[in-house]
């Protein structure tokens, strides 16, 4: 029997290889707000979620409403990079589906963008639930736990930032932090996730080969 019957994914930085578009979007937004360009290393060292924690480090008076308005404008530009899936992630997710594992997504990304990427990555009709447009992911995780009556000991949340680890711990579920996303490995270690993985193959071993 698989150790985890219920797997909750963050999207950008976990399933989607979003580093290049993160750098482009952040610096386009910084320019809009009169800030100076910053490197991807600085972004990854300072990234936090809920995402307004990151933005308010640089622009303390920026409101969530203004941030979201600017963000949506910028991601609609033709020049905005079109991120691909992390190599191997769609195949892993499909394998999980075939094994009968409940697979869900809780993401800050806009619905229209995330749903189009699900189609692009060949993952239509694979997820049991997709929750988008969230600032604090606690609400989305709470909804899933209650709706599907998850056994907490059989549930895991996979993310790439402090927030997913904190949310998982708050709900008493296991946490996996991946090092290929928005936060650096150094910062992720500080959150003390149950697992810290740097390869999709390591993630597959946890999700499909660790037994209860």
N, C-alpha and C positions, 0 to 999 in steps of 0.2 A: 504494500500500500504506500502511495506517495505521502511524503511527510506533509506537503502543503496542498490541500484541495482547493484553496481559494487564493488567487494571486492577483494583486492590484498593481498595475503599472502606472507610473508617471509616463508622460509621452516625450516631450522635447528633452533631449539629453539622455534618454534611456532607450526608447525605441527609435526615435528620430535622431540622426547624427546632426545636431543643430549648432555645433560650435562656430562654423563659419558664418552662418546667418545670424547667430547671436552677436558676434563681433560687429557685423555690418549694421544690424538694427540698433544696437546700443550706441554706436558712434553716430549714426544718423540722428538719433534722438538727442544725444548730447549736443550736436550741432544746432538742433532746433532750440535747445534751451540755453545756448550760449556757452556751453562747456567745451573743454579741450578733449581731443581724441585720447582714448586710453587703449592699452594693449589687451589682447585676449588673456594674457597671464594675470593682469590686474583685475580684469573682470572675474576670472575664476577664483582668485584669491578673496574677492570681496562679495561674490554672489551670495545672496540670501533670499529665502522665501518665508512667508509671503513676499512677493516680489517688490512691494513698496518699501520694504526694509532696505533693499539695495538702492532703489532710486532716491530715497530720502537721505542716504549717506552723502550723495553728491548735490542734491537739490532739496534741501529740508522743507521748503514751502510748496513743493510740487504735490498736487492732490491726485488721488487715484483716478478721478474722473478725467483730469487733463492728461495724465499718463496714458490712459487707455485710448483716449481720442487720438493722441499723437501716434501711439503704437499701431492702431488700426489703419491710420493714414499711410504710415511708412510701409507696413507689410503688403499694402495694396499696390505699391509702386512696381513698375515693370522690372526695375533693377534688383529688386529684393531676391536674394539667393533662394533657390528651390532645393531644400535639403532632402537628401535621400535617407533611407532607413539605415540603421547601424547594421553592418554586414553580419548576417546570420540570425538577426532578431526575428524577422518574419517567419523563417523556417522553424525556429524554436517555438514561437507562439502557436503555429499551426500544429506542431507535435503535441503541445500541451492540450490543445483543443481536442485532438484525436484521443487523448488519454482521459477525457472527461473532466478536466480541471476547470473550475470556474475562473474565467479570465475577465478582468475589468480594467478600465482606464479612468483615472482621475487626473485632470489636467487643467492648467491655467489657460491653455491655448483656446482661441476662438473656435466655435463649433464648425464654421464653414471651412476653416483651414485644416483642422484636424480630421474632419470627416473626408475631405478630399484626399488627404494623405493616406488614410486607411485604405481608400480605394486604390490609390497609386501603388501602395505596398502590397496589394493583393490580400488584404485582411478583412474584406467585407464579410459580414455574417460570422465572424470569428469570436468577437467579444460578446460576453453576456450583457455587459453594460458599459456605456461610454458617457462619462460626466465631464463636461467642458466648462470653460469660462469661470473657473473658480479662483478666488484669491487665496483663501485659506482652505486647504484640502481636508481639514477636519470634517467639514460638513459632508463632503462627498464620501469619505470613508465611513462615516457614521451611517449614512443612507444605505450603503452597500451591506454593512454588517446587519442592520435591522431588516432590510428587504429580503436578504437571502438567509438570514439566521445563521451567519457564519460561526463556526466553532473557532474561537480566537486562537487556540493553540495550533490550528491547521491553516492559519491565514498569514500571508506575508505581503508587505508593501515594498515595492522596488522603486527607488528614486535616485536622484543625483545631487541632492542638496540637503542641508540641515533640516529642512522642513519635513520632508517625507519621513526621516528618521524620528524626529520629534513627534509627529502625528502617530506613527506606528507605536512608539513607546507609550504615548498617552492612552491608546486604545488597548494596550496589552497584546499587540500582535508583533510578529517578528519583522525585522527590517533588513533589507539588502541595499547597500549603497554601491552604485557603479561609478568607476573612476573616469569614464570616457565622456562625462557630461559637463554641466555648467560649473560645478565646484571642483577644486583641486583635490587630489588624494590627501594631501596634508590636512586640509580643512575637514574633509569627510571623516578622517580618523578621530578628530576631536568630538564628533557626535556619537562615537562608540556604537555603530550599527552592529547587528548580530552577524552580518557578513559584509565584507568589503571585497568586491570583485573587479578585476581589470580586464577580463575576457568574457565573451559570450559563452565560450565552452565551460568556464567556471560556473556561470549562471545555470547552464543546462545541467551540470552535475548536481547542483543544489535542488533544482526544481523537478528533475526527472529521475534522478538516481539515488538521492537520499531517501531512506525508508523511515517510516514512523517507528 
